[in-house]
Amino acid sequence: YGLEAMGTMRIEKGHVAGPELDGRTTPADLGLGRMQSRKKPHIGHALRDREGLLDADRAVLVGLKLVRPKGRLRAGAHLVAQGAEAVQANDEGHVTSIAFSPSEGRMIALGFLARGSERHGETIAAVFPLNKERVTVQVCPPCFVDPEGARLRG
């Protein structure tokens, strides 16, 4: 199997892996909070209800797609509001994984964005300061292909 193909399919389906599981994320940040048991102890259950980890402004997993299909998106890019200067005070999140999606015909990405669940449809800037690159991306749900699972279930 091709690792590049597997990586692309993982991102298209919104499956998290190493770049998203960096020790700073919680199941709720990844959209997996409902999988945590409320009845019995498990790894991480002591942290589940900590105030800082329940903050409404906390960055959560989102999908990102380039507005202009011919653009280039980079992992590690910072997410800022359109027109905002790329400084730490304006940083709202970051891009974790990128791939060219044959299904979408453009670069897509997974990333973490403050209040990301509320911002689907919004356009923001992905800024990669090392190369002075800035592209416009649209925030969307992290699953790009077959979000209902109709193809899987036939």
C-alpha positions in Angstrom: 0.0 0.0 0.0 1.1 3.6 -0.6 1.7 5.6 2.5 0.9 8.8 0.6 -2.4 7.4 -0.5 -3.2 6.3 3.0 -2.4 9.7 4.3 -4.7 11.4 1.8 -7.6 9.1 2.5 -7.1 9.6 6.3 -7.3 13.4 5.8 -10.3 13.1 3.4 -12.2 11.1 6.1 -11.1 13.3 9.0 -9.3 10.5 10.8 -6.8 11.8 13.4 -3.2 10.6 13.6 0.1 11.7 15.0 0.0 15.4 14.0 -3.4 15.8 15.7 -2.6 13.6 18.7 0.2 15.7 20.1 -0.5 15.4 23.9 -2.3 18.8 24.0 -5.6 17.6 22.6 -8.6 16.0 24.3 -11.2 13.7 22.9 -13.6 16.6 22.9 -11.1 18.7 20.8 -11.1 15.9 18.3 -14.9 15.5 18.1 -14.7 12.2 20.0 -16.0 13.4 23.4 -19.1 11.2 23.2 -17.0 8.1 23.2 -15.8 8.8 26.7 -17.6 6.9 29.4 -19.4 8.9 32.0 -20.0 5.9 34.2 -16.6 4.2 34.6 -13.0 5.4 34.9 -10.7 5.4 31.9 -7.4 7.0 30.9 -7.9 10.8 30.9 -11.2 10.8 32.8 -9.7 12.9 35.6 -8.9 15.6 33.1 -12.2 15.4 31.3 -14.0 18.0 33.4 -11.1 20.4 34.1 -12.2 24.0 33.6 -9.4 24.9 31.1 -10.2 21.9 28.9 -13.8 22.9 28.7 -13.2 26.5 27.6 -15.6 27.5 24.8 -12.8 29.3 22.9 -10.6 26.2 22.9 -9.3 25.1 19.5 -11.1 22.1 18.0 -10.5 19.9 15.0 -11.8 21.4 11.7 -11.4 20.7 8.0 -9.9 23.4 5.8 -10.0 23.7 2.0 -8.4 26.2 -0.3 -10.7 28.7 -1.7 -8.6 28.9 -4.9 -8.0 25.4 -6.1 -4.5 26.2 -7.6 -3.1 27.5 -4.3 -0.7 25.8 -1.9 -1.3 25.0 1.7 1.4 24.0 4.2 1.3 22.0 7.4 2.3 24.2 10.3 0.6 27.3 8.8 -1.1 29.6 11.4 -4.7 30.5 11.1 -5.7 34.1 11.4 -8.7 36.2 10.5 -8.9 37.6 6.9 -6.9 40.8 6.7 -5.3 40.3 10.2 -1.6 40.6 10.7 0.2 37.3 11.3 1.3 37.9 14.9 0.8 35.8 18.0 -2.0 38.0 19.3 -4.1 37.2 16.2 -3.3 33.5 16.1 -6.5 31.4 16.2 -5.1 28.0 15.4 -2.8 26.0 13.1 -2.8 23.5 10.3 -1.7 20.0 11.3 -2.0 17.8 8.1 -2.4 18.5 4.4 -3.0 16.6 1.2 -4.1 17.1 -2.3 -7.6 15.6 -2.5 -8.5 14.0 -5.9 -12.2 14.0 -4.7 -12.1 17.8 -3.9 -9.7 18.7 -6.7 -7.7 20.9 -4.4 -5.5 20.9 -1.3 -7.3 20.1 1.9 -6.2 20.1 5.5 -7.0 19.2 9.1 -6.2 21.8 11.8 -7.2 23.2 15.1 -9.2 26.5 15.2 -10.6 28.4 18.2 -14.4 27.8 18.3 -14.0 25.8 15.1 -17.3 24.0 15.4 -19.2 27.3 15.2 -17.2 28.6 12.2 -18.0 26.2 9.4 -18.4 28.1 6.1 -16.2 31.0 7.3 -13.1 32.0 5.3 -9.9 32.7 7.1 -6.2 33.0 6.2 -3.6 30.3 6.5 -0.2 32.0 6.9 3.2 30.4 6.6 5.6 33.1 7.8 8.8 31.3 6.8 8.0 31.7 3.1 5.7 34.7 3.6 2.8 32.8 2.1 -0.8 33.6 2.8 -3.8 31.7 1.3 -7.5 31.9 1.9 -9.1 28.7 3.3 -12.7 27.8 4.1 -13.5 26.2 7.4 -15.6 23.0 7.1 -16.3 19.8 9.0 -13.2 17.5 9.2 -14.7 14.8 7.0 -14.6 15.8 3.4 -15.6 12.5 1.7 -18.9 10.6 2.4 -19.5 12.1 5.8 -22.7 10.0 6.3 -20.9 6.8 5.5 -23.3 5.8 2.7 -20.4 4.4 0.5 -19.2 2.3 3.4 -22.6 0.8 4.1 -23.4 0.3 0.4 
